[in-house]
Structures are given as structure tokens and as C-alpha cells.
Amino acid sequence: MDEIKWTNKDFDVFTTDGLEQRMEALTTNVRPKFQELGEKFTSFLSVNTGNEFFPHVAKHARRTINPPKDSWVAFSTYKRGYKSLPHFQIGLWSTHLFIWVAIIYEASEKDTMANRLLQNIEVFDKLPDDFVISGDHMKPDALSLVESKEDTLEQLLVRLRDVKKGEFLVGRQIPREEAVTLSSDEFLKLTEETFEKLLPIYNVIIGR
């Protein structure tokens, strides 16, 4: 596997003006790294879950005017897509890198998934203190999990269950200033460790 070293040039892709120019920068600079990560962590997730995973590098094919503000590679157990299933992601905004497990609004049976998490909410107590949560994959903001355990965590899970547009994401965000200092080995180790910590969450989501 080639080295995966993030640079400021990668993050600057998402401040490039114009749809065509940004897509060209994304295709040239970032997408090859996502493809490499897809190969690496598809195998990791398949081995560690016992289910076959498939990589899905974001194509942004439907965009005709607004350039993408972020991009990612997602991992799911469905070869033709990932949005309808709980999935793992590695991706970038201009400000940070993210490593998630996510349930987005297109997911079928997300009410059942939310109930499983609500009934086993103590599983979040085992996550590291630097983990964050979000209720909207379209926004870069996230909330500290530690600071959200009193009420916000449960509120987001209830919203995931009860609101059609409800979503839930949990994982790590690494500021670009830190991400660009990581060696390839450090980044891959951090990603692997993050996924390892998220596997119990994923297992609850799928009812294992």
C-alpha cells in the first residue's frame, strides 16, 4: 500500500473556487488516497466483523452547481451503496479529517438501530474522551461525546429514531493542523484504533 500522508494541499481542495476546478483538484489530490484507504480498511473491517465490506469513494456525480464541501470513502456491507446501511467513513473537510461510524437519514430501519443504541447506551462509556458525535453529516460541526453524555447523546438518538431527517455519527475529528503532521504509519494506526473502538457501537447498531 502506498503511503497516506495528508497535506495542506489536500485540505485546500475544499476552498478551491468553482465546481469543475474543485472536482479536478479532488480527483487529482484526494481521491487516490481514498481509494488506497478503501482497499486497506475494507479488509480490516471484513476481518474484524466477519461480514464482507465494500469501499465506496464519494463521486459527487449529481453536483451541477455547488462544489462539494467535503469528501470521503465509506465502507458498507452492500456492494452497490452505503447510504441505506450503517457505515464507516474516512473523510475530509477543509478544516479537519473525520473517522466515523454513521447512520444517515436514508438508512432503512434507523428507528430500530436508534432503539438498540438507546437500550445499550452504556456502550458509549467505553469510547475515548476525544470522540465526538454529530446529528448531521452535512455540517462540519460536532459535539464532544464526554460533554454530551448527560443529555445531548440521548436527544440525538431519539431524534434519529423519531425524525425522518435524523442522523447519528460518532467517531473522531482530527484538525487539519494535526492531520498534516501525522506520518502515514501514525495516521493508519490512528484510523485502525478508531475503528476498533467503534466496532462495539457498530455491533449494537446491527443487533449483534
N, C-alpha and C positions, 0 to 999 in steps of 0.2 A: 504493500500500500504506500502511495506517495505521502509525503509529509503534509499535514494540515496545519499551516501557520497563518493565523489571521493577521491582517494588516489594516492600517487606516484606509488604504485604497478600497478594501472590501466594504468597510462601513460607509465610505463616501459614495458608494454606488447609489445609496438611497437619498442622496441630496443632489444627484445629477439631474439637470433640467431636461424635461421632455420625455415622453413615453418611449420613443424609438431609441434615444440616446441612453436612457436608463436601462432599457431592456438589453441593449448591446453590452453595456458595462456589466450588467448582471450575468449575462450569458458567458462573457469572457472571463470575469474575475471570480465570481462566487459559485456559479452553478457546477463547475468541475469539482469543487471542494464538497459540495452537497452530494454529488454522485459518488465520490470516494467514501464519504461518510455513510451513504446508503448501503454500499457493499459491506463496509466494516460492521455496522451495527445491526443490519438485518440478520447476519449470522449470530451476533451476540444475543439478540432478543429471541431468536428462534431456539437457540440452545438453552437459554435461561428460562423460557416459558414452556417449552415443549410444544409450542404451536409454530407453524411456519409463518414468518413475517415477510412482507414485501416493501421495498422502498418506493416512495412517491416524491419526486423532486417537483416543487411548485413550478408550473409553466406560465401562469398568469395569462393564459391564452385568450381569455374573454375581454381583456382590457383593450379599449379603443381610444380612451382619452386620458384617464388618470394613471400615472405611473405607479407601480407598486411601492408601498412604504416599507415593506418587509418581505422576506422570502425565507424558504425553509425546505428541509427534507422531512417527510413524515413517514412513519412506519406503522403498518397495519397488517392484519391477517387476511385482508382481501386484496387480491392481485390487481383489481381494476379501480380501486379507490380507497379512500381512508375516512372521508368525512362522515360517513354513516356509522362509524365504529369508534370506540375509544382508541386513541393512537398516541404514539410518542412523536416528538418533534425536536429537531435541532434547527435553529434559525437565527436570523439577524434582523435587527432594526438599525437605524443609523447610530443609535445611542448604546446599544447593548446586544449581547448574544443571549439566546434563551435555549433551555433544555427542559422540555415539558412532558407530562402526560396530560392529554386533553380530551374533553368531551365537548364538542361544539353543537350548535343548535340543529344541524342536520342529522344528528345521531338518532337512530331509532331506539326506542326503549330507554331513552335517557331518564325517564322518570324512575324506572326500575333501578338503573345504575345509581341515581341520586339516593334512592332509599337504602341501597346497600351501603353507601358511604355514610349516610346518617346513622344507620344502625350499628356501624363499626367505626364511629368517628374517632375512637381512641387510636386507630391506626396512624393518624396524623401525628400523634405524640412521639413517634419513633423517628420522625424526619429531622434532619439537621436544622439548626437555628437560622441558617441563611436561606432557607427555602421561602418561596413566595407563592401567592395564589392570585388568580385573576378570574373575573367573570365575563371577559370579553376579549376574544382573540384578535379583534380588530384594533385594539388600543395597546400602546406600549406599556402603560402603567400596570403595576402590580402591587400587592399588599404583603407586608411581612406576615408570614404564617404565625410566628410567635405572637405578634401583636393582634392577630385576628382570631385566635382560638376561643376567646371569651364569647364572641357573638357573630362576627362577620363570616367566619368559616361556615357556620350553620346556616346563616342567611343566604350565602351564595349557593349552598347545596339545596336549600328549599326552593330558591329561585330556579335552579337547574331543573328541579322536579316539576315545578308548577307553571313556569313561564315558557312559552313556546321558543322565545329567543334566548332563554337561559343557557349559559355555558359555564364550564368549570375547567380551570387549568392549574396545575401545581408543578413546581419544579424550581429551577434556578435561573436567575438572570445574572450575567456577568458583564459589568460595564465595559465599554469598548477600550477604555484606558487600561483595564486589567487584561482583557482578552488579547490585546496585541502584544502583551509581554509574555504570554504563555508559549512555551515551546510546543512542538507537535505532540511530544510524549506527554507533557503536562496537560494539554487540552484533552487528549484522548483518554487519559486516566481520569480526569475530572468528569468527563461525559459518561464514562463507564460506571464510575462510582455514583453519579447522579441517577442513572438508570437503575442501578442495583437498589438504591434507596426507594425508587418509585415502583419497583416491581410488586411489593405488597399492596400498594394502592391499586395498581392495575388488577391484581388478583381479586381484590374486593369488588372492583367495578364489574368484572366479568362473572362474579359469583363463584369463584373457585375457593 
